Amino acid sequence: MKKIITILIFAGMIAVASAEKKNVSDVPNPVPLASNDEAKKQTKKLNYFTVTPNTADTTQMVLSKSKYFPYLCYIPTVAIQIGTDLGGAIPDLKFIPKTFKAYPQMRVAIGLRVVQPVTPHWTLSAEINYKTVAMNADAVVENMHAWVPDGLGGHLDQFYSGQAKMKMSFTMLEFPLYFTVKLGKRMRNKLHMGGYAAWMIDNQFVTDPTKGYIGTEKPDYVGEAIPMPDPKISMDFGNVLKKWDAGLCFGYEYQIISRLNIGFKLFAGLTDIFDKDVFPNDPKINKVLEYSMKQMRGTFVISWDLYSPDGWLWDYKKKRQQKQQQIASMF
């Protein structure tokens, strides 16, 4: 009797084991549970790559969506920003007068930025900014040669030596596009490299001679020049300025907290601010000054993320709690 009972118990154990094996085999692709080490790795990826996985294998699924640029499928960040610019248009270095005092006029600039992750350490950013870059300056020049529009399609040759005041203002829509590399263990330090284009909405550039000599020919010495007339001649170049600009931009940014960043960018123009075809009656003359002037400015900016992988700013607390619960479920 005992032998029969033992045989029946042994047969039942075999049947149960076979059933369990059959149930497991019915699953087409069983998902292995993540170990503690794997979960920690996923948590690290979660913090660095701004991906929110529901399970340990979700990150792998997300990364496999794109073969060549897998990180392009990451959710972009949308931020508003505010700042100010210091700078303006400056001559080529060899033409900058020895006596040149600049007085930047600080104006508020506002904008919108979209940041798209490309790799764990690199992002691609695009901005649109509305700003006014203004500067006043005092200078002492010697035989500055200018071709001043006469209002009839022609020009007047002008040579000036003496003191002058300059006023310039450029109101624009600016479109920077740049790559960013994240540095440091927590990747809070960021370096920017790229370019920009700008559409000029309103331009002003006026030079007012204050004390000196003016003439229509370059004098051998100051005594040959004609004394400046009274009232003084004001040279307004506003009508011969370009409506667009383009150049390079470089910068540094630091992430203070999760959504708050502060940074500085340097914009260096590559094109002359003056039009070339400004004298239709004198096609041989294709410039206004004997030297070119290019935009050069520094921008201080503070940005705040409205939207990130955690969701909209007003949903941040709720999303953060869900994110913490998802991380906890990995362990």
Secondary structure, DSSP 8 states (H G I E B T S, - for coil): -HHHHHHHHHHHHHHHHHHHHHHHHTSSS------HHHHHHHHHHHHHH----SSTTHHHHHHTT-SS-GGGGS--EEEEEEEEEEEEEEE-GGGS-SEEEEEEE--EEEEEEEEEE-SSSEEEEEEEEEEEEEEEEEEEEEEEEEEEE-SSS-EEEEEEEEEEEEEEEEEEEEEEEEEEEEESSS--EEEEEEEEEEEEEEEEEEEEEEEEEEESS--SSGGGSEE--SS---EE-GGGB-SEEEEEEEEEEEE-SSSEEEEEEEEEE-S-SB-S---TT-TT---SBSS-EEEEEEEEEEEEEEEETTEEGGGHHHHHHHHHHHHHTT-
